[in-house]
C-alpha cells in the first residue's frame, strides 16, 4: 500500500521560504517519477514540479526560478524548496507519483503566504 506523508508547510510572509518534505513508502521509490502538486481553495489541483528517477526536473511556469524539487532515493523522500513566496502560492501541497496514483494522495501540507 502506497503511503505519502507530506510535512514542512506553514505560515510565511511574502518573500519568505519553506522546505517541504514527502516521505514515501509502499512503492519502488527510486524508479518512479515523483511530483509536487498543489490545490488552492476553489481551484483544481495542479502539478508544480516533477523529478525523474535520474534527477531530471521540470516546473510549472508560475514557480520556475523560485521552487526547486529534489529527491533522496536512499531515504525515499522528495523535497520542494520554496523561495520568494507569493500570496498566490497559498495552497495545500501534495506529493505523488507522476502521473499521480489517484488512490494514494496523502493529507498534504498547508502553505499560507501573507502579503
N, CA, C and O atoms as a DFTB+ gen file, in Angstrom:
460 C
 N C O
     1  1       0.837      -1.188       0.000
     2  2       0.000       0.000       0.000
     3  2       0.876       1.243       0.000
     4  3       1.776       1.390       0.826
     5  1       0.592       2.130      -0.942
     6  2       1.366       3.357      -1.047
     7  2       0.971       4.309       0.072
     8  3      -0.212       4.508       0.349
     9  1       1.978       4.890       0.708
    10  2       1.731       5.906       1.717
    11  2       2.651       7.092       1.453
    12  3       3.861       6.932       1.287
    13  1       2.063       8.274       1.417
    14  2       2.800       9.509       1.160
    15  2       2.509      10.478       2.299
    16  3       1.351      10.796       2.569
    17  1       3.554      10.943       2.961
    18  2       3.382      11.811       4.123
    19  2       4.149      13.102       3.898
    20  3       5.380      13.123       3.882
    21  1       3.391      14.181       3.723
    22  2       3.987      15.492       3.472
    23  2       4.155      16.257       4.784
    24  3       3.385      16.080       5.728
    25  1       5.177      17.107       4.821
    26  2       5.410      17.939       6.003
    27  2       6.186      19.175       5.597
    28  3       6.703      19.263       4.483
    29  1       6.264      20.134       6.517
    30  2       7.086      21.308       6.289
    31  2       6.346      22.583       5.953
    32  3       6.961      23.643       5.839
    33  1       5.046      22.499       5.794
    34  2       4.288      23.701       5.475
    35  2       4.195      24.647       6.659
    36  3       4.658      24.344       7.759
    37  1       3.586      25.798       6.411
    38  2       3.420      26.767       7.482
    39  2       2.957      28.100       6.966
    40  3       2.579      28.243       5.804
    41  1       2.991      29.082       7.852
    42  2       2.623      30.451       7.520
    43  2       3.896      31.262       7.356
    44  3       4.769      31.251       8.224
    45  1       3.993      31.956       6.249
    46  2       5.209      32.721       5.962
    47  2       4.814      34.022       5.265
    48  3       3.800      34.085       4.571
    49  1       5.618      35.039       5.458
    50  2       5.367      36.299       4.769
    51  2       5.827      36.223       3.322
    52  3       6.686      35.413       2.973
    53  1       5.258      37.055       2.503
    54  2       5.670      37.133       1.099
    55  2       7.174      37.389       1.036
    56  3       7.716      38.207       1.779
    57  1       7.830      36.670       0.132
    58  2       9.276      36.765       0.002
    59  2      10.027      35.738       0.823
    60  3      11.237      35.578       0.665
    61  1       9.322      35.043       1.695
    62  2       9.941      34.048       2.557
    63  2      10.150      32.715       1.869
    64  3       9.885      32.553       0.678
    65  1      10.640      31.755       2.664
    66  2      10.984      30.434       2.137
    67  2      10.458      29.333       3.051
    68  3      10.274      29.527       4.252
    69  1      10.227      28.191       2.452
    70  2       9.865      26.972       3.171
    71  2      10.496      25.793       2.444
    72  3      10.807      25.870       1.256
    73  1      10.676      24.705       3.178
    74  2      11.132      23.462       2.567
    75  2      10.145      22.358       2.934
    76  3       9.951      22.033       4.106
    77  1       9.539      21.801       1.914
    78  2       8.586      20.721       2.102
    79  2       9.278      19.378       1.914
    80  3      10.206      19.247       1.116
    81  1       8.812      18.389       2.661
    82  2       9.324      17.028       2.539
    83  2       8.166      16.070       2.322
    84  3       7.046      16.315       2.772
    85  1       8.445      14.988       1.635
    86  2       7.442      13.945       1.428
    87  2       8.122      12.599       1.555
    88  3       8.992      12.256       0.755
    89  1       7.728      11.841       2.556
    90  2       8.258      10.506       2.767
    91  2       7.317       9.490       2.127
    92  3       6.115       9.485       2.393
    93  1       7.873       8.645       1.296
    94  2       7.081       7.664       0.565
    95  2       7.390       6.251       1.042
    96  3       8.532       5.925       1.367
    97  1       6.374       5.435       1.076
    98  2       6.558       4.014       1.383
    99  2       5.565       3.209       0.557
   100  3       4.558       3.732       0.082
   101  1       5.869       1.934       0.397
   102  2       4.972       1.071      -0.349
   103  2       5.153       1.150      -1.858
   104  3       4.363       0.571      -2.604
   105  1       6.178       1.855      -2.317
   106  2       6.465       1.937      -3.747
   107  2       7.954       1.748      -3.956
   108  3       8.752       1.919      -3.035
   109  1       8.318       1.393      -5.179
   110  2       9.738       1.346      -5.540
   111  2      10.150       2.770      -5.883
   112  3      10.221       3.158      -7.049
   113  1      10.416       3.524      -4.845
   114  2      10.584       4.969      -4.953
   115  2      11.612       5.340      -6.007
   116  3      11.376       6.243      -6.811
   117  1      12.732       4.668      -6.014
   118  2      13.861       5.114      -6.833
   119  2      13.570       5.067      -8.325
   120  3      14.232       5.761      -9.097
   121  1      12.606       4.275      -8.749
   122  2      12.352       4.156     -10.179
   123  2      11.186       5.025     -10.636
   124  3      10.899       5.108     -11.830
   125  1      10.519       5.666      -9.691
   126  2       9.329       6.435     -10.028
   127  2       9.639       7.905     -10.263
   128  3      10.452       8.506      -9.561
   129  1       8.968       8.476     -11.272
   130  2       8.922       9.923     -11.402
   131  2       8.022      10.432     -10.278
   132  3       6.929       9.909     -10.062
   133  1       8.486      11.446      -9.573
   134  2       7.714      11.996      -8.456
   135  2       7.373      13.444      -8.756
   136  3       8.086      14.139      -9.479
   137  1       6.269      13.875      -8.181
   138  2       5.848      15.248      -8.413
   139  2       5.301      15.895      -7.158
   140  3       4.834      15.223      -6.238
   141  1       5.368      17.198      -7.143
   142  2       4.683      18.004      -6.134
   143  2       3.507      18.691      -6.823
   144  3       3.633      19.225      -7.925
   145  1       2.377      18.662      -6.152
   146  2       1.154      19.248      -6.656
   147  2       0.621      20.218      -5.604
   148  3       1.007      20.156      -4.436
   149  1      -0.260      21.104      -6.026
   150  2      -0.900      21.979      -5.044
   151  2      -2.340      22.241      -5.449
   152  3      -2.711      22.179      -6.621
   153  1      -3.132      22.537      -4.429
   154  2      -4.528      22.874      -4.672
   155  2      -4.896      24.053      -3.792
   156  3      -4.880      23.975      -2.564
   157  1      -5.228      25.142      -4.459
   158  2      -5.677      26.342      -3.765
   159  2      -7.199      26.287      -3.612
   160  3      -7.870      25.587      -4.371
   161  1      -7.743      27.011      -2.649
   162  2      -9.198      26.989      -2.447
   163  2      -9.955      27.346      -3.712
   164  3      -9.675      28.363      -4.346
   165  1     -10.910      26.513      -4.074
   166  2     -11.735      26.775      -5.242
   167  2     -11.071      26.486      -6.574
   168  3     -11.647      26.765      -7.626
   169  1      -9.871      25.931      -6.543
   170  2      -9.150      25.659      -7.791
   171  2      -8.836      24.177      -7.925
   172  3      -8.899      23.422      -6.954
   173  1      -8.505      23.784      -9.121
   174  2      -8.138      22.401      -9.377
   175  2      -6.715      22.132      -8.896
   176  3      -5.880      23.035      -8.840
   177  1      -6.457      20.874      -8.552
   178  2      -5.106      20.500      -8.177
   179  2      -4.219      20.594      -9.412
   180  3      -4.616      20.185     -10.503
   181  1      -3.017      21.134      -9.233
   182  2      -2.119      21.322     -10.358
   183  2      -0.724      20.794     -10.028
   184  3      -0.297      20.774      -8.873
   185  1      -0.037      20.369     -11.079
   186  2       1.350      19.926     -10.925
   187  2       2.244      21.151     -10.808
   188  3       2.162      22.071     -11.621
   189  1       3.090      21.156      -9.798
   190  2       4.000      22.272      -9.574
   191  2       5.400      21.939     -10.091
   192  3       6.044      22.764     -10.739
   193  1       5.858      20.730      -9.800
   194  2       7.206      20.338     -10.189
   195  2       7.285      18.824     -10.253
   196  3       6.555      18.123      -9.553
   197  1       8.172      18.326     -11.095
   198  2       8.387      16.900     -11.210
   199  2       9.865      16.587     -11.278
   200  3      10.678      17.417     -11.685
   201  1      10.202      15.357     -10.864
   202  2      11.606      14.928     -10.911
   203  2      11.651      13.462     -11.315
   204  3      10.935      12.628     -10.761
   205  1      12.490      13.168     -12.274
   206  2      12.609      11.793     -12.757
   207  2      13.493      10.983     -11.822
   208  3      14.084      11.519     -10.885
   209  1      13.574       9.698     -12.087
   210  2      14.410       8.817     -11.269
   211  2      15.876       9.220     -11.346
   212  3      16.639       8.977     -10.411
   213  1      16.268       9.831     -12.450
   214  2      17.665      10.243     -12.631
   215  2      17.925      11.673     -12.169
   216  3      19.058      12.151     -12.227
   217  1      16.875      12.354     -11.712
   218  2      17.048      13.712     -11.208
   219  2      16.701      14.819     -12.184
   220  3      16.908      15.995     -11.884
   221  1      16.184      14.467     -13.328
   222  2      15.760      15.484     -14.294
   223  2      14.503      16.166     -13.767
   224  3      13.590      15.502     -13.277
   225  1      14.458      17.496     -13.868
   226  2      13.358      18.242     -13.249
   227  2      12.576      19.059     -14.268
   228  3      13.086      19.408     -15.332
   229  1      11.321      19.357     -13.919
   230  2      10.546      20.300     -14.698
   231  2       9.617      21.038     -13.751
   232  3       9.268      20.534     -12.684
   233  1       9.220      22.244     -14.156
   234  2       8.452      23.120     -13.279
   235  2       7.320      23.801     -14.036
   236  3       7.407      24.057     -15.236
   237  1       6.259      24.083     -13.296
   238  2       5.222      24.939     -13.839
   239  2       5.798      26.335     -14.038
   240  3       6.660      26.776     -13.278
   241  1       5.316      27.022     -15.060
   242  2       5.840      28.363     -15.345
   243  2       5.694      29.291     -14.138
   244  3       6.537      30.158     -13.912
   245  1       4.638      29.108     -13.376
   246  2       4.350      30.015     -12.264
   247  2       5.370      29.916     -11.130
   248  3       5.457      30.823     -10.302
   249  1       6.142      28.828     -11.081
   250  2       7.097      28.652      -9.980
   251  2       8.534      28.552     -10.469
   252  3       9.462      28.472      -9.664
   253  1       8.719      28.556     -11.759
   254  2      10.057      28.392     -12.326
   255  2      10.983      29.492     -11.799
   256  3      10.630      30.672     -11.804
   257  1      12.164      29.089     -11.348
   258  2      13.124      30.050     -10.815
   259  2      12.951      30.337      -9.338
   260  3      13.809      30.969      -8.723
   261  1      11.837      29.875      -8.757
   262  2      11.594      30.125      -7.330
   263  2      11.556      28.829      -6.517
   264  3      11.972      28.810      -5.358
   265  1      11.060      27.758      -7.118
   266  2      10.939      26.471      -6.426
   267  2      11.981      25.500      -6.979
   268  3      12.349      25.561      -8.152
   269  1      12.448      24.601      -6.105
   270  2      13.401      23.581      -6.515
   271  2      12.978      22.235      -5.944
   272  3      12.813      22.080      -4.734
   273  1      12.806      21.267      -6.833
   274  2      12.461      19.915      -6.408
   275  2      13.736      19.074      -6.377
   276  3      14.618      19.226      -7.221
   277  1      13.813      18.195      -5.396
   278  2      14.957      17.291      -5.299
   279  2      14.480      15.993      -4.645
   280  3      13.368      15.920      -4.122
   281  1      15.326      14.986      -4.682
   282  2      14.956      13.706      -4.099
   283  2      16.168      13.040      -3.477
   284  3      17.306      13.271      -3.883
   285  1      15.897      12.205      -2.478
   286  2      16.916      11.376      -1.853
   287  2      16.390       9.948      -1.918
   288  3      15.552       9.550      -1.109
   289  1      16.881       9.187      -2.877
   290  2      16.370       7.827      -3.075
   291  2      16.707       6.913      -1.889
   292  3      15.976       5.961      -1.616
   293  1      17.789       7.193      -1.200
   294  2      18.153       6.376      -0.039
   295  2      17.155       6.549       1.098
   296  3      16.979       5.651       1.921
   297  1      16.502       7.709       1.138
   298  2      15.538       7.991       2.204
   299  2      14.091       7.921       1.714
   300  3      13.160       8.194       2.471
   301  1      13.909       7.557       0.451
   302  2      12.547       7.520      -0.128
   303  2      11.813       8.841       0.117
   304  3      10.640       8.854       0.491
   305  1      12.508       9.923      -0.096
   306  2      11.957      11.237       0.220
   307  2      12.162      12.192      -0.953
   308  3      13.213      12.204      -1.593
   309  1      11.135      12.987      -1.215
   310  2      11.223      14.043      -2.216
   311  2      10.980      15.367      -1.507
   312  3      10.159      15.461      -0.594
   313  1      11.703      16.378      -1.941
   314  2      11.669      17.691      -1.304
   315  2      11.206      18.762      -2.287
   316  3      11.308      18.599      -3.503
   317  1      10.700      19.851      -1.738
   318  2      10.394      21.019      -2.545
   319  2      10.828      22.246      -1.753
   320  3      10.273      22.556      -0.699
   321  1      11.826      22.931      -2.282
   322  2      12.291      24.186      -1.692
   323  2      11.507      25.329      -2.323
   324  3      11.510      25.504      -3.541
   325  1      10.845      26.093      -1.486
   326  2      10.018      27.203      -1.956
   327  2      10.688      28.515      -1.531
   328  3      10.816      28.798      -0.340
   329  1      11.104      29.294      -2.500
   330  2      11.726      30.590      -2.231
   331  2      10.892      31.694      -2.861
   332  3      10.064      31.448      -3.738
   333  1      11.127      32.917      -2.394
   334  2      10.436      34.087      -2.947
   335  2       8.935      33.852      -3.024
   336  3       8.306      34.099      -4.052
   337  1       8.381      33.379      -1.937
   338  2       6.972      33.001      -1.936
   339  2       6.059      34.201      -2.135
   340  3       6.348      35.312      -1.691
   341  1       4.958      33.945      -2.811
   342  2       3.957      34.967      -3.114
   343  2       2.616      34.541      -2.509
   344  3       2.398      33.351      -2.282
   345  1       1.727      35.478      -2.248
   346  2       0.410      35.098      -1.718
   347  2      -0.314      34.089      -2.600
   348  3      -1.057      33.250      -2.092
   349  1      -0.113      34.157      -3.902
   350  2      -0.775      33.214      -4.806
   351  2      -0.210      31.800      -4.728
   352  3      -0.741      30.889      -5.362
   353  1       0.859      31.605      -3.960
   354  2       1.376      30.254      -3.720
   355  2       0.619      29.559      -2.586
   356  3       0.842      28.377      -2.325
   357  1      -0.261      30.277      -1.921
   358  2      -1.042      29.691      -0.835
   359  2      -1.888      28.532      -1.366
   360  3      -2.671      28.689      -2.303
   361  1      -1.709      27.370      -0.741
   362  2      -2.393      26.154      -1.192
   363  2      -2.023      25.008      -0.252
   364  3      -1.141      25.132       0.597
   365  1      -2.716      23.907      -0.429
   366  2      -2.271      22.647       0.178
   367  2      -1.366      21.958      -0.837
   368  3      -1.730      21.798      -2.002
   369  1      -0.202      21.561      -0.388
   370  2       0.786      20.941      -1.264
   371  2       0.830      19.438      -0.993
   372  3       0.860      18.993       0.154
   373  1       0.834      18.679      -2.074
   374  2       0.843      17.229      -2.024
   375  2       1.986      16.684      -2.881
   376  3       2.412      17.317      -3.847
   377  1       2.467      15.518      -2.515
   378  2       3.366      14.802      -3.417
   379  2       2.647      13.544      -3.906
   380  3       1.701      13.063      -3.282
   381  1       3.114      13.036      -5.017
   382  2       2.578      11.806      -5.579
   383  2       3.481      11.390      -6.729
   384  3       4.377      12.135      -7.127
   385  1       3.247      10.230      -7.246
   386  2       3.939       9.834      -8.456
   387  2       3.455      10.735      -9.586
   388  3       2.447      11.432      -9.467
   389  1       4.218      10.698     -10.706
   390  2       3.742      11.353     -11.908
   391  2       3.750      10.325     -13.032
   392  3       4.794       9.744     -13.330
   393  1       2.599      10.093     -13.659
   394  2       1.282      10.623     -13.321
   395  2       0.834      10.143     -11.939
   396  3       1.316       9.118     -11.458
   397  1      -0.055      10.850     -11.316
   398  2      -0.403      10.525      -9.933
   399  2      -1.178       9.224      -9.800
   400  3      -1.978       8.856     -10.661
   401  1      -0.917       8.541      -8.694
   402  2      -1.718       7.399      -8.293
   403  2      -2.912       7.975      -7.546
   404  3      -2.776       8.405      -6.400
   405  1      -4.071       7.987      -8.175
   406  2      -5.214       8.722      -7.641
   407  2      -5.697       8.190      -6.303
   408  3      -6.376       8.900      -5.560
   409  1      -5.358       6.963      -5.993
   410  2      -5.785       6.395      -4.718
   411  2      -4.789       6.598      -3.597
   412  3      -4.968       6.057      -2.505
   413  1      -3.749       7.361      -3.844
   414  2      -2.645       7.438      -2.883
   415  2      -2.344       8.838      -2.374
   416  3      -1.288       9.065      -1.784
   417  1      -3.243       9.770      -2.588
   418  2      -2.975      11.122      -2.088
   419  2      -2.851      11.095      -0.566
   420  3      -3.628      10.438       0.127
   421  1      -1.853      11.829      -0.064
   422  2      -1.695      11.990       1.370
   423  2      -2.559      13.124       1.874
   424  3      -3.455      13.597       1.175
   425  1      -2.284      13.555       3.095
   426  2      -3.095      14.625       3.688
   427  2      -2.646      16.008       3.222
   428  3      -3.359      16.997       3.395
   429  1      -1.463      16.059       2.632
   430  2      -0.935      17.339       2.170
   431  2      -0.388      18.173       3.313
   432  3      -0.538      17.830       4.486
   433  1       0.244      19.267       2.948
   434  2       0.758      20.209       3.937
   435  2       0.374      21.623       3.500
   436  3       0.581      21.996       2.345
   437  1      -0.177      22.397       4.410
   438  2      -0.699      23.719       4.088
   439  2       0.424      24.745       4.046
   440  3       1.227      24.852       4.973
   441  1       0.461      25.489       2.960
   442  2       1.370      26.633       2.838
   443  2       0.508      27.882       2.721
   444  3      -0.336      27.985       1.830
   445  1       0.724      28.820       3.617
   446  2      -0.017      30.073       3.603
   447  2       0.988      31.214       3.551
   448  3       1.875      31.322       4.397
   449  1       0.829      32.065       2.535
   450  2       1.738      33.184       2.340
   451  2       0.959      34.474       2.551
   452  3      -0.002      34.754       1.836
   453  1       1.376      35.243       3.523
   454  2       0.697      36.509       3.809
   455  2       1.386      37.652       3.076
   456  3       2.597      37.643       2.852
   457  1       0.572      38.630       2.712
   458  2       1.122      39.771       1.954
   459  2       1.592      40.870       2.886
   460  3       2.081      41.902       2.426
